[in-house]
Amino acid sequence: MGLWAFMTGALILLLILVVFCFLLYCGYIYYMHIKYDHIPGPPRDSFFFGHSPTISKLTRNNMIMYDTFLEWVEKYGPVVRVNLSSSTIVFVISTEAVKEFLMSPKYTKDNFYECVETLFGVRYMGKGLLTDRDYDHWHKQRRIMDPAFSRNYLIGLMGTFNEIAEDLMDILGDKADGKCQVGMHDMLGRVTLDVIAKVAFGMELNSLHDDQTPFTRAITTVMRGMVEARNPLVQYIPGKRAFIRDVKESLTFLRETGRECILQRRKAIQDGEDIPMDILTQILKGAETEEDCSLENLIDNFVTFFIAGQETTANQLSFAVLELARHPEILTRVQAEVDEVLGSKRDIEYADLGKLQYLSQVLKETLRLYPIAAGTSRALEKEMVIEGVRVPPGTSLMFNAYIMGRMEKYYPDPLVFNPDRFHPDAPKPSYAYLPFSLGPRSCIGQVFAQMEAKVVMAKLLQRFEFELVEGQSFRIMDTGSLRPMDGVICRLRPRAEHKSRK
């Protein structure tokens, strides 16, 4: 009898505790609503989950949530509240705010980047250059990395850019019969993977010739994992457990690859071997200046550069091919420029890149419509009035290149692909174009990426005519970065053959 009374009492106490915690949670949610409800925004889907059901539905249906956020901005104004389950983020779509928050070092990245530090409990990019929220520590890392992205070093990479891009052209040449269907996103992903592996880490992956290489799949899986992790409850969904296990294994594979590369390079340095002044060498130099820099910290930057250096350029090139194939008049014009600058030259020189002005415009316009990294965020530590709206302290401010690039306010006919927007003499809105972010924390690799993109794209335009296979949707897929959903399936023909048919 005493045991039964004890168990009953314990059960009642547990029930009271659960009810108390539930009421406490309800109170917290209510407090967050009161704190942010003066900020314009759409009605919440529910008291507890805010707008999360809408976002989850968009994700499940492979829709771009930024299109919905764009609709909200156009309806509610430049400062828009988005309620998540127990937190609130504020989208700020304003050039003045971009200038204030991104151009100054006093505003740090916010805890949004925690989802990139670790993923499903496994270390991902850790405290690398992208995710480090301590500005002083980040700045030290950035200075250490700068030599690997200096103009002189990048010019020295032109040989490797040419060599690997030429390898791609040879492979495409074997498929260029006007009938064979080529997945351009897949091929461009392989060429950018081979480039970043070789020039940054001295690795010969040869993924262009090896369709079984595990790296491409590992990167894709991890990027998809970032999208799934937006749902805080995803780990408890039974149907997702196998996928989450796959993400964890992919992360482990990438980090173990980084560990092996770093240890091999360390040994080469100790043995007095000649080593390149590449990103890997600079990562190791960073270890010399920081007493508390562990091997895991070094691997953080390996993974950061390995994924960012491959994914972003491959997606930009794929979208560029997609748009050029849809706009034959632009394709003809950019090919004419390539013919004039390069002729039949096989090896593109650094000086040639500056002469390919219209190609630069094509690549910039591609990133306006399809910014691979859609946005960035900053932490607001003190209350501030932004665009006439009082924003409380402790708020995550989201700045979105995708939304700004598709607003009539900044770009007339924003959905029209028009490279002339970026002609040197064309008027351009200040602080509305930020595919690589802006200010001190802008992407360190943007010049590297655009040099590589120009070399690959110029060779492709020089050698081939391409047309899209019928039935593609032109939809965008959000996998942590934006990529073409249908893979940009094309038929190719050698340009000489094409001209002879006319």
N, C-alpha and C positions, 0 to 999 in steps of 0.2 A: 504493500500500500504506500509506504514511504517513497519507494523508488518511482512508483507511478506519479505521485504528487510532485516529486522532484522533476521528472521528465515533463510533466504538464507545465510546471512553472517555468522551466527552461525554454519550452516551446513558446510560451506566452511572451517571455522576455525577448526571444529572438524575433517574434512577430512584431513586438513593439519597436525593436531596433530597426527592423526592415521598414516599417511604416514611417518611423522618424527619419531615416535616411532618404526615403522616397519624398517626404514632405520637404526635407532640406534641399533635395535636388530640384524639386518644383519651385522652391523659393529662389534658388540660384537662377534657374531659367527665367523666372519672372523678373528678377533683378536685371538680367542681361537684356530683356525686352525693354524695360523701362530706360535702361542706359542708352539704347540705340534706336528706339522707335521714332525719335524725332528726325532721324536721317531718312530721306526718301528711299522707297524700295517697294517691291511687289508684296502682296499679301503672303504670309507664311503658309506653307502647306499644312503644318501642324504645330501645336504648341511646343511639343518636345523636340521635333526634328527640323523645325524651320523650313528652309528650302532644300534640305538634303534629299527628300524624295524626288523632287524635280531633277536635281543633278544626277542622282543615281539612275533615274529613268533614261536620261540623255546618254549616260555612259553605257547602260545596257543595250541601247539601240544604236550604238556607234555614232551618235550625233555629237557635234562639236558644241560643248556647253557655252563657248564664248559667243556663238551666234545668239543664244538666248540672253546672255549678259549684254550684248550689243543692243538688243531690243529693249532691255530694261533701262540702259543708259539713255537711249533715245526717248523713252517715255518718261523717266523719272529725273533725268538731269545728270550732270557730270559726277556727282557723288552719290553712290548707290550702296545701300546696305544689303548684305547677303547673310542670312542667318543659317548657321549650321546647327548641329545638335546641341552643343553647349558653348559655342563660341560664335563670334560675328566677325566677318571681314568686310572691308569697305573698298569698293572699286572707285578709283579716282581717275577720271578720264579728262585730263586738263593739261595743256602744255605748260601753263604756269606752275602747276604742281609737279610735273615731271622735272622742270628746271630746278625747283626748290629742293625736291627730295632725292633725285638721282644725281644731280651735279655736285652735291655737297657730301663730304665724308661724315658729317655729324649724325646722319640718320643711318642706323645699322639695319642689316637684314633681320627679318623677324623669325619667329619660331616655325613659320611655314616650312623652312628649310630642314626642319627636323626629319621630315619624311624622306629626305635625300641623305641625311647622315646615316640613318639605319633604315632597313626595310624588312618588315616582319621579324624584327628582333636580331637581324644579321647586319653587321656593319657594312655600309655601302660606300658613300664618299666621305664618311667621317668628318674630319676637320680639314678637308682639302680646300683648294683655292675657291671653289664655287660656294661651299657651305659654311666656311669659317665666318662667324658673326662678330668675332673680336677684331675690330678694325685694325688695331696696332699689329696684332699677330698676322692678320691677313696681309697688311701692307709689307711686312717683312717677307712673307712668302712671295708676294708679287715681285718685289725687287730682286729676289733670288732667281725667279723664273724669267725675268725680262730678257736676259741675254739670249735665251733660246728662241726669242721672237724678235730679235733685232733685225734691222734691214739687211745687214751684211750676212747674217746667218741664213735668213730666208732666201736671199739670192742664191746662196750655196745649195739650196734644196731643189733648184730648178731641174737639175739633172735627174734626180729621183722622181720628181713630178712627171717629167717627160717619159722616163723609162717605164713607170708603172702605167701611165695613161696610154702609152704606145702598146703595151701588152693588152689592155682592154680593146684598143682599136683592132688588133689582130684577131681577137676572139669574135668581136662583132662582125669583122669582115667575113669570117666563115659562115655567119648567119645571115648576111645581107643579100638574100636572093629575092627579096620582095614578097616572100611567102612565109618564111619562118617567123613565128611570133616570139618576141624577145621581151622578157620582163626587165624593163630598164631600171626600175628601182632596185631590184636584186643585183643587177650587174654593177650599178653605180655604188651600191652599198659595199660590194666586194672590193672595188677599186679604192674607195676611201679607207676601208679597213686595212688593205695592204700598205697604203701610203702612211697612215698614222703609226702603224706598227713598226714600219721600217725607219721613218725619219725621226720618230719620237723615242723609240725604245730599242732600235737595232734588231727587231724581230723580222724574220722572213716567213710570213704566214702563207703566202702564195694562194690566197683564198680564191683568186680569179680562176685557178685551175683545179681547185679542190672544193666541190660543192658539199663535202661532208665536214668541213671545218666547223668545230663547235663554237667558235667565237661569235659568228653572226647570230646563231640561235640564242646564245647566252645573252647577248646585248638586247635582242628583241624581247626575250622573256623578262629581263629585268625592267625594261622600259614599260612593258605591259603591267608589270607588278606595281610600278609607281602609280598607274591609273587606278588599279584595283584598290590600292591602299588608301585612296581618298575616302573610301567607305570604312569607317572605324570598326564596323562589325563584320567585315569581310572574313576575318579569321575564324569566325564562328559559323560560317555558312558551310554545311557539309560538302556541297558540290565544288567548293573552292580549295579544299585541302590539298588535293593532288597538285593543283597549279601553284599554290603557295610553296609547297615542298620543292617544286621545280624552280621557282624563283630563288629560293634559298640555296639550292645546289648550284644555280648559275652564278649567284653572287660569290659563293665559295670558290668556284672555278676561276672567276676573273681575279679575285684577290690572291689566290694561290699562284696564278700566272704572274701577277705583279711581284709577289714575294720571290719567285724564282728568278725573274729578270733582275730585280734589285740585288739579290745575293750574288748573281753571276757578275754583274757590273762592279760590285764592290771588290770581288776577287780580282777582276781585271785591273782595277786601279791599284790594288795592293801589289799585284805582280808587275807593275810598271808598264803595262800594255798601253798602246795608243788607243784613246777612246774619243768618240765624237762628242762635241759640245751640244748634245741634244737635250731633250726634256728630261730624260732619265738621269743624265749627268747633273743637270741643275737640281733635280729632286734630291740627289745625294749630297750636293753642295749645301742644300738647306739643312741637312742633318748635321753638318759640321758647325753651323752657327747657332744651333739650338741644343742646349744640354739635355732637354727633356724630350727630344724628338725620337719617338720610338719607331720601330720597323712598321708598325701599323699605321702611323702617321704618314710614312713614306708611301705606303700602299694606297692610302687615301687619294693622293695626287696621281698615282699611276692610273687608278680606276677613273678618276675625274677626266683626265686628258684622253684616255683610251676611248671612253664612251662618247664624250663630247666631240672629240676630233673625228670620229667616224660618222656618227648619226646625223649631225647637223648638216654637213656638206653633202652627204648622200641624198638627204631629203630636199635640200635646196636645188640640187642638180635635177632631181626627178621632177619637181614642180616646174622647173625651167623647160625641160623637154616637153612636159604636158602642155604648157601654155604655147610654146612655139609651134607644136604640132596642131594646135587649135587655131593659130593665127598665121597662115602661110605668108601674108604680106610682111609680117615682122620677121619671120624665118628667112625670107628672101633677103631682106635688108641686112640682117646680122651676118648672113653667109657672105654677102657682098663685101662687108667690112673685113671679115676673116680672110677672104680671098685677096683683098687688097693689101692687107698687112702681112699675111703669112705666105701667100701663094701656095707652093707645094712644099714649103719648108717642113721638115720632120721635127726638128728640135726647136721648141719655142724658147726664146730668150726673155730674160726679165724685162728688157727694154720694150719688147713687143707688147707686153701686158698693158702698159700705159697707153699704147696706140689703139687698143681695142675698146674705144670709148662706148660705142653703142652696146657691145656685149656687157660692159659694166652696167649700163642702164638696164639691160634685160635682167641681170642678176639682182640688181637693187629692187626693181619692180616686182620680181618674184618674191623677195623677202617682205615687201610691203603687204602683198596679198597673203603670203604664207610664211609668216615669221615662225621659224622652227621652234624656238623657245618663245611661247606666246606672251610671257610676261615675267615680271619680277615683283618683289614686295619689300616694304620697309616697315619698321616698327615706329609707331608714334608714341613717344614717351610723355609728352606734355600736351594738354588740350590745345587745339588749334582750330581756327576757322578757315575752312577750305572751300573756295567757291561759294561763300555765303552760308556754309553749313558748319555747325559746331561739331567737331569730332573729338570724342573723349580720349583721354590718355590710355595707353595700353592697347591701342587699336592696331590691327594689321592692315596696312594700306596696300592695295594691289594696283599695279600699273600694267596695262595690257597693250602690247604692240598690235595684236590681232584686231582688237576693237578700234584703236585709233587709226589703223591703216585702212579700215573699211567704213569710215565715217565721211559723209558728204561735207561736213564742216571743215575737214582738213584736205580732202582729195575729191575734186569734182568727179562724178561718175565713178565712185570708188571700186565698183566690181568690174570695171573695164580694165583689161590688161594693157597698159600704155607706158612703155619704157621712156617715152619723151617727157614724162613727169620729172625724170632725173637727168635731163639734159643740163649741162653746166649753166646755161643761161635761163633755165626755167625757174619760176618762183617756187619756193618750197616752204612749207610751214616749219617753223622752228620747234624742236622738241616733240614732234609728232611721229618721228621715224626712229624706232628703237629696237630693231631685231637683235642687236647685240648688247642691249641695254645702253646706258649712257653714263658719263661721268667716271669717277675713279674706279668704280667696280664694273666697268664695261668689260666685255669678253677679251681676254688677253690674246686669244687665238683668231681674232676676226681677220687680220691681214693674211695670216697663214691660210685660213679657210678660203678667202676670196682669190688668192693666188692659185691655190689648188683647183678651185672651181673653174677659174678662167682657163687654165691649161687643159683640163678634161673637156670642158665645153667647146673650146676652140678647135680641138682635134676632132671632136664629134661633128661639129658643123663643117669642118674642112673636108671630111671624108664621106659623110652620109646624108642622104635624104631619109626622113623618117615620117611615118604616118601612124596614127593611133588605130589599133584594132577596134572594130565596131563593138558597141554594147557596153562601154565603160561608163561608170557613173560620175566620174570626176569628183567624187566625195572625198572628204578629208578624214583621216583617222587620227585620233589623239592617243598616242602611246607614250605619253610623257613628253614627247615632241610631236610635231605635226608631220604626217607623211601622207602620200596619196594612197587611198584605200585599195584601189584596184591594181596597183603596182606599175602603172604606166606601160601597158603592153603595146609594143610597136612592131611594125614591119619596117625593115631597113633595106635600102639599096645604095650601092656605091654612087657617089655623085657623078662620076664620069659616065657611068652607065645611064644614069638618069638624064644627063644632058644630051647624050647621043640619041635618046629616044624622042627628043623634042623636034 
